[in-house]
Amino acid sequence: MCFHRLLNRVECYNPETNTWIPVASINVARIATAAAVHDGKIFLAGGYTADIKVKSGTPISSVMECYDPVKQK
C-alpha cells in the first residue's frame, strides 16, 4: 500500500534564488490538489481530504481556495 500525508502547508518557489519559502496555509488540508493562476492569484481546487491508500471511496474535496501573494493570504 502507498500512504500519502495530508498537508495544509504552502510554500512559494523563488526561481532567482532557487529556494522555497513558507506562506499562508490553506484552510483545508489535502493532497493531489489542482492549482491555477488567474489575475496574479493562485486558486486551489479539489484534492483528497482524508488519508488515502490509493483505493476507491476516498473523499474528494469540493472546496476551492484562493491565495493572493500581494496580501499574503
C-alpha positions as CSV (number, residue, x, y, z in Angstrom):
1,M,0.0,0.0,0.0
2,C,1.1,3.5,-0.7
3,F,0.3,6.1,2.0
4,H,0.2,9.9,1.5
5,R,0.2,12.7,4.0
6,L,-2.4,15.5,4.1
7,L,-0.9,19.0,4.2
8,N,-2.2,22.5,4.7
9,R,1.3,23.9,4.4
10,V,2.0,26.1,1.3
11,E,5.4,27.1,0.0
12,C,6.4,29.6,-2.7
13,Y,9.3,28.9,-5.1
14,N,11.7,31.7,-6.0
15,P,13.5,30.8,-9.2
16,E,16.0,33.6,-8.8
17,T,17.3,32.2,-5.5
18,N,16.3,28.6,-6.1
19,T,14.6,28.5,-2.7
20,W,11.2,27.7,-1.3
21,I,9.6,29.9,1.4
22,P,6.6,29.2,3.6
23,V,3.5,31.4,3.0
24,A,0.0,31.4,4.5
25,S,-1.5,27.9,5.0
26,I,-4.6,26.7,3.2
27,N,-7.8,26.1,5.2
28,V,-8.5,22.5,4.2
29,A,-5.6,20.0,4.4
30,R,-5.5,17.8,1.4
31,I,-3.3,16.2,-1.2
32,A,-3.4,15.9,-5.0
33,T,-4.9,19.4,-5.4
34,A,-5.2,21.2,-8.7
35,A,-3.8,24.7,-9.0
36,A,-4.2,27.5,-11.4
37,V,-3.2,31.2,-11.6
38,H,-5.6,33.9,-12.6
39,D,-5.0,37.7,-12.3
40,G,-1.9,37.1,-10.1
41,K,-3.8,34.9,-7.6
42,I,-3.4,31.2,-7.1
43,F,-6.5,29.0,-7.0
44,L,-6.6,25.5,-5.5
45,A,-9.4,23.1,-6.2
46,G,-10.3,19.6,-5.3
47,G,-7.8,17.1,-3.9
48,Y,-8.3,14.3,-1.4
49,T,-9.3,15.3,2.2
50,A,-8.6,12.1,4.0
51,D,-5.6,9.8,4.3
52,I,-5.7,7.7,1.2
53,K,-4.4,4.3,0.4
54,V,-4.8,4.7,-3.4
55,K,-8.1,3.0,-3.3
56,S,-11.6,4.0,-4.4
57,G,-14.0,5.5,-2.0
58,T,-11.6,8.3,-0.8
59,P,-13.2,11.6,0.0
60,I,-12.6,14.2,-2.7
61,S,-12.8,17.9,-1.8
62,S,-15.3,20.2,-3.4
63,V,-13.5,23.2,-1.8
64,M,-11.8,25.9,-3.8
65,E,-9.4,28.3,-2.1
66,C,-7.6,31.4,-3.4
67,Y,-4.2,32.7,-2.3
68,D,-3.2,36.3,-3.0
69,P,0.6,36.8,-3.0
70,V,0.2,40.6,-2.6
71,K,-1.9,40.3,0.6
72,Q,-0.1,37.1,1.6
73,K,-3.4,35.3,2.4
